[in-house]
Amino acid sequence: MRKADIIIVGAGAIGVGMGVLLQKIGCKDFVILERKEVGASFMR
């Protein structure tokens, strides 16, 4: 099991945006958890 300092729950617009922001500030130890696929809630 992978360990991470930051866990983002949800890969919608906010989750992916937070991932981008974390990368821009130099954070490399995070994971984004999604249900089925990225942006699945928008498909509904």
PyRosetta script that sets phi, psi and omega in degrees:
from pyrosetta import init, pose_from_sequence

init()
pose = pose_from_sequence("MRKADIIIVGAGAIGVGMGVLLQKIGCKDFVILERKEVGASFMR")
pose.set_psi(1, 132.2)
pose.set_omega(1, 179.9)
pose.set_phi(2, -79.5)
pose.set_psi(2, 138.1)
pose.set_omega(2, 175.8)
pose.set_phi(3, -106.2)
pose.set_psi(3, 146.9)
pose.set_omega(3, -180.0)
pose.set_phi(4, -143.1)
pose.set_psi(4, 151.0)
pose.set_omega(4, 176.1)
pose.set_phi(5, -71.1)
pose.set_psi(5, -34.7)
pose.set_omega(5, -177.6)
pose.set_phi(6, -128.1)
pose.set_psi(6, 134.0)
pose.set_omega(6, 176.6)
pose.set_phi(7, -121.0)
pose.set_psi(7, 122.0)
pose.set_omega(7, 177.0)
pose.set_phi(8, -102.2)
pose.set_psi(8, 122.0)
pose.set_omega(8, -179.1)
pose.set_phi(9, -97.3)
pose.set_psi(9, 111.4)
pose.set_omega(9, 179.6)
pose.set_phi(10, 111.9)
pose.set_psi(10, 130.2)
pose.set_omega(10, -178.3)
pose.set_phi(11, -112.0)
pose.set_psi(11, 33.7)
pose.set_omega(11, 173.7)
pose.set_phi(12, -80.8)
pose.set_psi(12, -162.8)
pose.set_omega(12, -177.1)
pose.set_phi(13, -58.6)
pose.set_psi(13, -43.5)
pose.set_omega(13, -178.7)
pose.set_phi(14, -68.1)
pose.set_psi(14, -45.8)
pose.set_omega(14, -179.1)
pose.set_phi(15, -62.3)
pose.set_psi(15, -45.9)
pose.set_omega(15, 179.2)
pose.set_phi(16, -67.3)
pose.set_psi(16, -40.5)
pose.set_omega(16, 177.2)
pose.set_phi(17, -60.2)
pose.set_psi(17, -40.6)
pose.set_omega(17, 177.7)
pose.set_phi(18, -65.5)
pose.set_psi(18, -38.1)
pose.set_omega(18, 176.2)
pose.set_phi(19, -60.9)
pose.set_psi(19, -42.4)
pose.set_omega(19, 177.7)
pose.set_phi(20, -62.9)
pose.set_psi(20, -45.5)
pose.set_omega(20, 179.3)
pose.set_phi(21, -61.1)
pose.set_psi(21, -44.2)
pose.set_omega(21, 179.2)
pose.set_phi(22, -60.4)
pose.set_psi(22, -41.7)
pose.set_omega(22, 177.2)
pose.set_phi(23, -62.7)
pose.set_psi(23, -42.2)
pose.set_omega(23, -178.5)
pose.set_phi(24, -63.2)
pose.set_psi(24, -31.5)
pose.set_omega(24, 179.3)
pose.set_phi(25, -90.7)
pose.set_psi(25, 3.8)
pose.set_omega(25, 173.2)
pose.set_phi(26, 95.5)
pose.set_psi(26, 6.1)
pose.set_omega(26, 178.2)
pose.set_phi(27, -78.6)
pose.set_psi(27, 127.2)
pose.set_omega(27, -178.4)
pose.set_phi(28, -115.7)
pose.set_psi(28, -11.9)
pose.set_omega(28, -174.0)
pose.set_phi(29, -105.1)
pose.set_psi(29, 71.6)
pose.set_omega(29, 176.8)
pose.set_phi(30, -142.5)
pose.set_psi(30, 161.5)
pose.set_omega(30, 178.5)
pose.set_phi(31, -137.2)
pose.set_psi(31, 144.4)
pose.set_omega(31, 176.2)
pose.set_phi(32, -110.5)
pose.set_psi(32, 121.0)
pose.set_omega(32, 179.5)
pose.set_phi(33, -96.4)
pose.set_psi(33, 131.4)
pose.set_omega(33, 178.2)
pose.set_phi(34, -122.7)
pose.set_psi(34, 160.9)
pose.set_omega(34, -178.5)
pose.set_phi(35, -80.4)
pose.set_psi(35, -68.5)
pose.set_omega(35, -178.7)
pose.set_phi(36, -114.2)
pose.set_psi(36, -51.3)
pose.set_omega(36, -179.6)
pose.set_phi(37, -155.1)
pose.set_psi(37, 162.1)
pose.set_omega(37, -180.0)
pose.set_phi(38, -62.3)
pose.set_psi(38, 128.2)
pose.set_omega(38, 178.3)
pose.set_phi(39, 78.3)
pose.set_psi(39, 20.1)
pose.set_omega(39, -177.1)
pose.set_phi(40, -59.0)
pose.set_psi(40, -35.4)
pose.set_omega(40, -178.9)
pose.set_phi(41, -65.4)
pose.set_psi(41, -30.0)
pose.set_omega(41, 178.5)
pose.set_phi(42, -71.8)
pose.set_psi(42, -27.0)
pose.set_omega(42, 180.0)
pose.set_phi(43, -68.5)
pose.set_psi(43, -30.3)
pose.set_omega(43, -180.0)
pose.set_phi(44, -74.4)
pose.dump_pdb("model.pdb")
